[in-house]
Amino acid sequence: MQLLLMICRILERFMKFCIGWMLLFMSVLAFTGVLTRYFLFYSITWLEEVTRYLMVWMTFIVGALAVNDESHINIDFVPNHLNHKFKKFDANIILNVFILAGMACFAYYNFFQIKASIKSGMVSPVLQIPMWMMYCSTIVCAISSVLFCSKNIAVKVQRCRKGGDE
């Protein structure tokens, strides 16, 4: 349990660090693109592609962090109803189990998508980087979400065993 908490804490810090730098780099690239386009009348073609790919990576990383913080969208009716019926049970455990199962399936099938992309040799239009590098953002999100859900479930089960919110 302590190892899982430590891994999740380190992963969360690393992801937040990466998001910060990606956002800064993306902003600088977008600003540079606007400056060159409107003042130098020249468009740097690869800027838009890099910005787009950074946005994709950021979106998936933030999605995994939302799972970690449990700030994702959910329907409160079922957990609230179950929490009133069973006083010492945290119904969010069930939601985390569903997210865990969904993300595990997503990672499993995404692995085959990445494998097919490597085999096909697909590359991006301007930068000519392998597209499997972009598809890796989805599997990183899925595996991180599985880890974060496992941590959330373990923490909630431990809290339920101790007798509720403390």
Secondary structure, DSSP 4 states (H G I P E B T S, - for coil): -HHHHHHHHHHHHHHHHHHHHHHHHHHHHHHHHHHHHHHS----HHHHHHHHHHHHHHHHHHHHHHHHHT-S---SHHHHHHHHHSTT--THHHHHHHHHHHHHHHHHHHHHHHHHHHHHT-B-TTT--BTHHHHHHHHHHHHHHHHHHHHHHHHHHHHHHHTS--
